[in-house]
Amino acid sequence: FAGDEHKLQDANKGVIFTSFPDVLHLQLKRFEYDIQRDMMMKINDRYEFPDVFDAAPYLIEDADKSEPWTYQLHGVLVHSGDLNAGHYYAFIKPEKDGWFYKYDDDKVTRATSREVLEDNFGGEYRTPNGYPRAPLQKKAPIIRQNSAYMLVYIRQSKLDKILCSVQKNDIPQHLQQRFEEENALKEARRREQREAHLYMMAKVITDDTFRHYGATDLCTFDSNQEPDEASPRSYRVRRAMTMEEFTNQVADDMGQDPR
């Protein structure tokens, strides 16, 4: 640094922080502009991120250190593919001492530590012993297309406050209603499966059905198009129902006299 009074002096340049948030989001900048290709590119280089790290060394000396600045990994956002085409999914640890779960569209599965960390470091695929491919090996390295692009860390001293248990009153009313409807639908399907042996499907054709049908046979029995007047009507009938009861049901449905 060249000053007017002291002339050239050695200087240290860097970045230091005054504090960090309780929930820390780290953007890994996997996408950048390539000046040689004149286009945006995805960077798949290997970057190993820790499960736990201490942020205290990156704070100013007079920062409040009454509580530890240790952070625990609770979220990994992943991009698979290249800049022009790809797929996004996430690994989230919703509880303090629980498992990581992989959220991939509407599919949620429990994830291992390797799936969360090693599989999302990027770079080339490792050999079976866990090391990179030797330089003298003839085969070209295979670069991973999936890599983490954002990490979510939570300060360990604040975990109980941030990951508190969710009460029923915390859930919005429209979500509660949706869950109740989904549970009711699932229960109806289970009940239908349990009672399936008690019912059978019966198809009924009338003079009007035959009159509107112009091909061979009486009608198309495989057709399930109820609005089509040339299709038979389908009824889910209890096997214990008598013929008289079934006739009355069909007549009532058609607005006809069962006699």
VENVEN-V827644 format. One record per backbone hydrogen bond with DSSP energy under -0.5 kcal/mol. NH is the residue of the N-H (numbers start at 1). CO is the residue of the C=O. Records with the same first field share a line. If there is no record, write none. Layout:
NH=CO  CO
//
This chain:
3=1  7
7=3
9=1
17=58
24=22  153
25=23
26=24  151
27=25
28=26  149
32=41
34=39
35=33
38=34
39=34
41=32
43=30
44=42
47=121
49=47
53=71
55=53  69
58=55
59=56
60=17
63=60
65=63
71=53
72=154
73=51
74=152
75=152
76=91
77=150
78=89
79=147
80=87
81=145
82=85
87=80
89=78
90=103
91=76
92=101
93=74
94=92
98=95
100=111
101=92
102=109
103=90  101
104=102  107
105=103
107=104
108=106
109=102
111=100
116=112
117=113
119=114
120=117
121=118
123=44
125=142
127=131
130=127
137=134
143=141
144=123
147=79
148=120
149=77
150=77
151=26
152=75
153=24  151
154=72
155=22
156=70
158=155
159=156
162=158
163=159
164=161
167=165
170=167
171=167  168
175=172
176=172
177=173
178=174
179=175
180=176
181=177
182=178
183=179
184=180
185=181
186=182
187=183
188=184
189=185
190=186
191=187
192=188
193=189
194=190
195=191
196=193
198=195
199=196
200=237
202=235
204=233
210=206
211=207
212=208
213=209  210
220=230
221=219
223=220
226=224
228=225
229=227
231=228
233=204
235=202
237=200  235
239=198
241=238
246=242
247=243
248=244
249=245
250=246
251=247
252=248
253=249
254=250
255=251
256=251
258=256
//
